Amino acid sequence: MEKNTGIKRLLYASIYSWQGFRAALTNEAAFRQEFIVVILLGSLSFFLDISIYERLAMIISLVLILIIEILNSAIECIVDRVGTEHHDLSGRAKDYGSFAVFLSLFIAITIWITILL
C-alpha cells in the first residue's frame, strides 16, 4: 500500500488531529476544563497592558498545559488498553503523566504571576 504524501498527507493529518481534539473534548473532563480556562485566560491576555512577548509567553504556557494533558490522556488510554489489573509499572506511567500535567500548570502559573506582578 502506498503512503500518502504532500497535500494528501497534510489533509489526513488534519482530519486525524481534528478527530483527536473532538475525542478529547468528549471523553476527557480535565482537558475540557483546561480548554475552557485556556480560552478565557488567553482572551483576557489581550486586554492586559503587557508586551507582545509577555502575551506570547502567557498564551504558550496555557497551550503547553493542553499539550501535556492530551499526552497524559494518551498514556492513560494505552495503559488501560493493555490491562485493567493493577500493576506497579502501569501506576507509575499514569503518575508520571499526572506529574507532567502538574509541572505544566506550575510553569503557567509562575509565568502568569511573574508577568502580572
Backbone as CSV, one residue per row, in Angstrom:
resi,resn,N_x,N_y,N_z,CA_x,CA_y,CA_z,C_x,C_y,C_z
1,MET,0.847,-1.179,0.000,0.000,0.000,0.000,0.891,1.240,0.000
2,GLU,0.552,2.195,-0.829,1.334,3.417,-0.966,0.944,4.414,0.126
3,LYS,1.959,5.059,0.718,1.708,6.043,1.770,1.291,7.364,1.144
4,ASN,0.466,8.084,1.888,0.058,9.412,1.434,1.231,10.375,1.579
5,THR,1.383,11.268,0.624,2.451,12.259,0.665,1.885,13.622,0.298
6,GLY,2.665,14.654,0.582,2.305,16.008,0.181,1.018,16.501,0.806
7,ILE,0.198,17.137,-0.016,-1.048,17.752,0.433,-2.011,16.709,0.992
8,LYS,-2.054,15.543,0.357,-2.948,14.480,0.817,-2.579,14.043,2.236
9,ARG,-1.286,13.932,2.509,-0.824,13.566,3.856,-1.219,14.644,4.863
10,LEU,-1.039,15.900,4.485,-1.410,17.020,5.347,-2.910,17.018,5.623
11,LEU,-3.703,16.719,4.608,-5.153,16.660,4.765,-5.544,15.568,5.760
12,TYR,-4.994,14.372,5.590,-5.318,13.273,6.504,-4.826,13.569,7.925
13,ALA,-3.650,14.151,8.055,-3.130,14.515,9.378,-4.055,15.512,10.056
14,SER,-4.573,16.450,9.285,-5.505,17.447,9.835,-6.801,16.791,10.294
15,ILE,-7.289,15.850,9.507,-8.522,15.132,9.871,-8.306,14.339,11.159
16,TYR,-7.183,13.632,11.267,-6.893,12.854,12.474,-6.724,13.764,13.682
17,SER,-6.103,14.918,13.480,-5.924,15.869,14.585,-7.277,16.389,15.055
18,TRP,-8.146,16.727,14.119,-9.486,17.206,14.472,-10.260,16.121,15.234
19,GLN,-10.140,14.872,14.796,-10.797,13.762,15.495,-10.254,13.627,16.921
20,GLY,-8.941,13.804,17.077,-8.332,13.737,18.402,-8.828,14.853,19.299
21,PHE,-8.937,16.054,18.755,-9.450,17.192,19.512,-10.887,16.950,19.966
22,ARG,-11.721,16.480,19.042,-13.121,16.195,19.387,-13.225,15.083,20.428
23,ALA,-12.402,14.052,20.286,-12.413,12.952,21.256,-11.982,13.449,22.632
24,ALA,-10.981,14.319,22.676,-10.520,14.861,23.955,-11.624,15.684,24.612
25,LEU,-12.302,16.519,23.845,-13.390,17.319,24.407,-14.539,16.440,24.889
26,THR,-14.799,15.361,24.177,-15.914,14.472,24.517,-15.592,13.578,25.712
27,ASN,-14.373,13.032,25.753,-14.055,11.966,26.707,-13.199,12.376,27.900
28,GLU,-12.566,13.530,27.853,-11.621,13.904,28.905,-12.085,15.169,29.626
29,ALA,-12.643,14.987,30.825,-13.155,16.121,31.600,-12.053,17.128,31.925
30,ALA,-10.876,16.647,32.294,-9.780,17.555,32.637,-9.391,18.401,31.426
31,PHE,-9.315,17.794,30.253,-8.983,18.537,29.039,-10.051,19.589,28.765
32,ARG,-11.313,19.214,28.900,-12.425,20.145,28.679,-12.306,21.356,29.595
33,GLN,-12.063,21.105,30.889,-11.946,22.193,31.859,-10.756,23.083,31.533
34,GLU,-9.626,22.470,31.231,-8.424,23.246,30.915,-8.603,24.023,29.615
35,PHE,-9.281,23.456,28.657,-9.534,24.136,27.390,-10.350,25.405,27.621
36,ILE,-11.373,25.319,28.451,-12.192,26.492,28.771,-11.348,27.563,29.442
37,VAL,-10.501,27.161,30.395,-9.622,28.112,31.077,-8.642,28.746,30.091
38,VAL,-8.111,27.953,29.176,-7.182,28.478,28.166,-7.875,29.530,27.299
39,ILE,-9.091,29.255,26.871,-9.840,30.214,26.050,-10.090,31.500,26.840
40,LEU,-10.516,31.366,28.087,-10.820,32.541,28.905,-9.566,33.359,29.213
41,LEU,-8.531,32.697,29.718,-7.312,33.425,30.068,-6.580,33.935,28.831
42,GLY,-6.575,33.140,27.776,-5.956,33.594,26.528,-6.637,34.852,26.015
43,SER,-7.955,34.890,26.068,-8.702,36.090,25.659,-8.399,37.258,26.593
44,LEU,-8.361,36.993,27.880,-8.056,38.035,28.865,-6.694,38.669,28.609
45,SER,-5.739,37.880,28.165,-4.381,38.395,27.955,-4.348,39.542,26.948
46,PHE,-5.320,39.590,26.036,-5.357,40.660,25.041,-5.847,41.986,25.614
47,PHE,-6.390,41.953,26.827,-6.856,43.179,27.475,-5.856,43.698,28.505
48,LEU,-4.762,42.979,28.688,-3.743,43.388,29.646,-2.730,44.303,28.979
49,ASP,-2.224,45.258,29.746,-1.218,46.187,29.240,0.164,45.559,29.403
50,ILE,0.474,44.642,28.475,1.742,43.912,28.509,2.325,43.889,27.104
51,SER,3.593,43.530,27.014,4.232,43.468,25.690,3.730,42.245,24.918
52,ILE,3.963,42.280,23.634,3.569,41.148,22.792,4.310,39.882,23.206
53,TYR,5.557,40.036,23.674,6.350,38.873,24.087,5.822,38.282,25.394
54,GLU,5.377,39.142,26.288,4.778,38.649,27.533,3.474,37.929,27.245
55,ARG,2.656,38.511,26.356,1.395,37.869,25.973,1.667,36.511,25.328
56,LEU,2.669,36.481,24.465,3.033,35.226,23.804,3.454,34.175,24.829
57,ALA,4.267,34.569,25.797,4.698,33.634,26.846,3.504,33.128,27.640
58,MET,2.568,34.013,27.944,1.385,33.614,28.711,0.536,32.612,27.936
59,ILE,0.314,32.897,26.649,-0.521,32.006,25.840,0.181,30.676,25.593
60,ILE,1.482,30.708,25.308,2.222,29.458,25.105,2.172,28.597,26.358
61,SER,2.281,29.217,27.529,2.236,28.438,28.773,0.884,27.750,28.942
62,LEU,-0.177,28.392,28.467,-1.510,27.785,28.549,-1.650,26.623,27.564
63,VAL,-1.161,26.826,26.348,-1.240,25.771,25.334,-0.402,24.568,25.768
64,LEU,0.715,24.835,26.440,1.551,23.747,26.965,0.739,22.831,27.886
65,ILE,-0.112,23.419,28.703,-0.963,22.614,29.596,-1.821,21.655,28.772
66,LEU,-2.429,22.161,27.703,-3.281,21.304,26.862,-2.474,20.193,26.207
67,ILE,-1.275,20.530,25.749,-0.427,19.520,25.106,-0.082,18.411,26.086
68,ILE,0.352,18.791,27.282,0.739,17.794,28.283,-0.475,16.997,28.739
69,GLU,-1.617,17.653,28.880,-2.835,16.947,29.300,-3.238,15.893,28.278
70,ILE,-3.142,16.221,27.002,-3.546,15.254,25.979,-2.558,14.102,25.914
71,LEU,-1.265,14.376,26.120,-0.282,13.290,26.180,-0.532,12.405,27.396
72,ASN,-0.902,13.016,28.517,-1.239,12.243,29.712,-2.449,11.344,29.440
73,SER,-3.442,11.892,28.762,-4.628,11.094,28.422,-4.260,9.943,27.493
74,ALA,-3.352,10.196,26.566,-2.911,9.130,25.666,-2.218,8.020,26.443
75,ILE,-1.375,8.385,27.399,-0.707,7.389,28.252,-1.752,6.560,28.996
76,GLU,-2.739,7.241,29.575,-3.780,6.528,30.317,-4.562,5.583,29.413
77,CYS,-4.862,6.007,28.198,-5.574,5.135,27.246,-4.761,3.884,26.942
78,ILE,-3.492,4.068,26.687,-2.635,2.923,26.362,-2.534,1.965,27.538
79,VAL,-2.319,2.511,28.731,-2.195,1.665,29.924,-3.499,0.891,30.155
80,ASP,-4.629,1.584,30.029,-5.915,0.909,30.231,-6.192,-0.125,29.137
81,ARG,-5.709,0.119,27.938,-5.899,-0.836,26.838,-5.101,-2.110,27.066
82,VAL,-3.902,-1.957,27.652,-3.033,-3.108,27.892,-3.639,-4.028,28.942
83,GLY,-4.204,-3.436,29.969,-4.817,-4.265,31.002,-5.371,-3.427,32.130
84,THR,-6.438,-3.929,32.743,-7.073,-3.177,33.823,-6.617,-3.634,35.204
85,GLU,-5.882,-4.743,35.261,-5.395,-5.207,36.570,-4.300,-4.275,37.060
86,HIS,-4.167,-4.160,38.379,-3.163,-3.273,38.960,-1.758,-3.805,38.689
87,HIS,-0.914,-2.918,38.233,0.489,-3.243,38.027,1.294,-1.998,38.392
88,ASP,2.405,-2.195,39.096,3.213,-1.062,39.539,3.669,-0.181,38.375
89,LEU,4.069,-0.788,37.271,4.533,-0.002,36.124,3.393,0.808,35.500
90,SER,2.207,0.220,35.457,1.052,0.956,34.930,0.739,2.150,35.815
91,GLY,0.774,1.927,37.112,0.530,3.006,38.061,1.573,4.110,37.936
92,ARG,2.821,3.700,37.790,3.891,4.685,37.630,3.725,5.492,36.356
93,ALA,3.376,4.823,35.265,3.187,5.524,33.991,2.108,6.597,34.128
94,LYS,1.002,6.239,34.769,-0.067,7.210,34.978,0.371,8.333,35.917
95,ASP,1.120,7.993,36.954,1.621,9.011,37.884,2.580,9.969,37.193
96,TYR,3.437,9.448,36.325,4.374,10.298,35.588,3.611,11.286,34.699
97,GLY,2.592,10.792,34.036,1.780,11.672,33.189,1.092,12.743,34.006
98,SER,0.562,12.354,35.152,-0.095,13.309,36.037,0.889,14.359,36.541
99,PHE,2.088,13.930,36.872,3.105,14.858,37.346,3.512,15.829,36.231
100,ALA,3.563,15.357,34.996,3.873,16.234,33.865,2.815,17.330,33.733
101,VAL,1.545,16.974,33.919,0.471,17.966,33.880,0.671,18.971,35.012
102,PHE,0.973,18.473,36.201,1.219,19.352,37.352,2.340,20.340,37.053
103,LEU,3.432,19.846,36.477,4.560,20.731,36.157,4.160,21.787,35.125
104,SER,3.355,21.402,34.136,2.924,22.378,33.132,2.030,23.443,33.772
105,LEU,1.179,23.041,34.712,0.359,24.011,35.449,1.244,24.951,36.260
106,PHE,2.248,24.392,36.920,3.182,25.189,37.722,3.914,26.212,36.848
107,ILE,4.366,25.784,35.675,5.053,26.680,34.748,4.126,27.824,34.333
108,ALA,2.900,27.494,33.950,1.950,28.516,33.503,1.634,29.504,34.629
109,ILE,1.384,28.989,35.818,1.076,29.863,36.950,2.253,30.772,37.256
110,THR,3.459,30.229,37.229,4.659,31.020,37.500,4.829,32.120,36.458
111,ILE,4.629,31.805,35.186,4.756,32.803,34.133,3.700,33.893,34.296
112,TRP,2.472,33.510,34.532,1.401,34.493,34.668,1.638,35.405,35.877
113,ILE,1.998,34.820,37.011,2.238,35.634,38.214,3.421,36.573,37.999
114,THR,4.484,36.055,37.406,5.667,36.887,37.168,5.339,38.083,36.273
115,ILE,4.587,37.863,35.217,4.241,38.952,34.297,3.243,39.914,34.927
116,LEU,2.278,39.393,35.625,1.241,40.269,36.209,1.743,41.088,37.388
117,LEU,2.709,40.553,38.111,3.223,41.294,39.264,4.444,42.103,38.867
